[in-house]
Each structure stands twice: as C-alpha cells, then as structure tokens.
C-alpha cells in the first residue's frame, strides 16, 4: 500500500566500493537504517517500483533487493525481498506494474564480455517471487520491459546494433541450467554504438539512444513497429550524441545530455554538453548549452531537471527550470557551485578511470536535489525551487567513485519511468 503523503523524503546512499547502503531522512540527515556488505550494481542503479518501493542489485551477493524506504518508520525491515539474479548486473528494468522484471549482465571488472546471462523475475508468482536465468549474447545490453497482457523484454545490443525481443512468459518457462534463449523477433539498428534506453508506458514506445539519433519502436499489442528516429540536432545546435536517456514522468519528456567536441578521453575538459529534450505528447525537441567538461546522468524534480558538471575550473549543479505547461521551453534557472573533490579527474587523464565522480538524485514529487562528493563521504542537498543549499550530510564511508543515490517521496510517481537509474 502507498505510504501517507505527509511522510518526509528519504535518501538512499549506496557506497558500492565499501559495501554499504544507508537510509537517511531529509532534511535532517538522520540515518533510519543501514545495510552492510551490500555492493550496489552502480550501472544498473536503483529502479522505482509502485507503492514507493525500490529495487537494486547486490553485485557481489548476486541478489535483487526490493527495498521499502518507509518500512523502518513502522518497524519493518528496509529489505522486503531478496531474489537471486545473475551478475555482474548491467541494466535493470520492470514492466509498468512492477511485477515483471529483467536484469542483464555486463563486463563487471573484466576486460571483455564473458557472460550473456539474462535474469527474468516475477515478483507476483503464486508461490512467491521466482527468478529464471537464460543465456543470450555476451556484451552490455540495455533492457526495457514492456507492459500489457503478455510483457515483452527488449534487449538493446551495441554490436551489432540490434534489438532482441523476448516474451517474459517464455523466459519464465525456461528449464534449469541457463539454456540459450532465442528471441521472438530481431530488429536491426543502423549503429553499433547504442547507449541509453527508455520506455514510455503511456504510448508504449521504446527508445534507444545511438549516434544517429534516438530510435523508436511502438508496442502495439504483441507487435513492435519502427518509427522515424529523433535527431540529436535541435534549436540550431548540431553535432554530438547522448549517452544517457531517461523519461521524465512530470512533464512527459525524454531527457539526455548531448556530448560533443574532441573524442579523446584525455580531452574531456573540452567536451561540450547540451541538455536535450523531447516532449512525448507534442513532438517538440530542443537543446540547451550546459558548458564544457563531464556531464552524464541527470535527476528529475517536480519543477526542475538537475545536471552535475565536473570541470577542472570548478564543478557545479545546473538546474533547468522545466515547466510542465505545453509549449513552455526549459531554461537554466541556476548554477550552484559544488566543493572540489580531492581525487577529481585531471586534464590529460580519463574522467572515469581511478578518479572520483558525482552521483545526483531527486524525486519527481519534490524540490530537493542530492549530489555526492566522491572520496569525501559527503552528500550535498539543495532546494531546487529556492536554488540554495539545504544541508551537507556526512556518511561513514568515503563514497569512492561517487557512490549512488536515490531520493524518494511518498506517491511521487517515479515508477512511471520503469528503467533503473
């Protein structure tokens, strides 16, 4: 059952290196519960489920965890369910109702792909939650799970660019010993560089980001029909492509960050970054310059979109005012400085190998934004509506690699984006 709307926000802070997940109340920062020896699969992230629940994967234990952030308030444990899944987890997604899930596997700490295991999960099976593992193609596939009477699992493979479609019920009926799973349909993509997935349950559209644009499929009953891709170019700004894609349920908008500039990782301070959006109901697409450096994931608040930008000249949280009114265009509302990280990326080195990073989180039902300070064990909380800091939370572990965050408010509707973030 949903929790009362008057309950305060909750922040989950995962230190995937130290193996700890803390549950904090906001804005006071009091820790309500903690999980030890739990190593979040950071790339798969947290997945919002109905009834204010969250799912994530413990990448060391090989378990899908269903978390109840408001459970400890009434004496219930933070972990509601534990289901075995194949790891290292790469992507995590659920059908809109939250019952049918899928987990793909990636490289983990390996130099090349070595496992193609896919786990299908049914949280509502008659005898309790059931998980089934099957074998597919190795790589780092993205995944979406489409709703309806017969949910579909759509895997996005980079090489070759291809979408593989499975029926969730077929995966659940597979015998033991990880048998090969043949898709019911293969849909070719023109690029071998796909990165970024989203699914809109309202229209039944699946979105896959690639160099040539955002490719679209529409789920019509049990079939999938291809539609023209969405271009990255908009508002006179051209070049680059988005490496991240997410659905904003408040404004019914797709968001990404288009990266351009030099391709060499050592030149990352010269990368250009534009906020990119596409209104799902009107078809309007736009771009807005954010600034140079490293910008990747974003967070959705009730009235803003939040990006963190890392650059040798100074890091910042960028808040885009994003009115839900049709026709209203996003604009930059504030640029808020973030304290430097001692292990931040340097000029000439890559922005992701052996350096500290930042995680960002928000709730579509509130105005708070949380940003981590990797290596320092700190999370900075801001009020996006007032464009000012609220508090700095100090954690018992350093949050190396930036950690990972999820911010929850009761009834925020975050599960309308059914892909792990």
Secondary structure, 3 states (H helix, E strand, C coil): CCCCCCCCCEEEEEECCCCEEEEEECCCCCEEEEEECCCECCCCCCEEECCCEEEEEECCCCEEEEEECCHHHHCCCCEEEEEECCCCEEEEEECCCCCEEEEEECCCCCCCCCCCEEEEEECCCCCCCEEEEEECCCCCCEEEEECCCCCEEEEEECCCCEEEEEEHHHHHCCCCCCCECCCCEEEECCCCCCCCEEEECCCCEEEEEECCEEEEEEEECCEEEEEEEECCCECCECCCEECCCEEECCCCEEEEEEEECCCCHHHHHHCEEEEEEEECCCCCEEEEECCCCEEEEEEECCCEEEEEEECCCCEEEEEEECCCCCCCCCEEEEEEEECCCCCCCCCCCCCCCCCCCCCEEECCCCCEEEEEECCCCEEEEEECCCCEEEEEEECCCCCHHHCEEEEECCCCCHHHCCECC
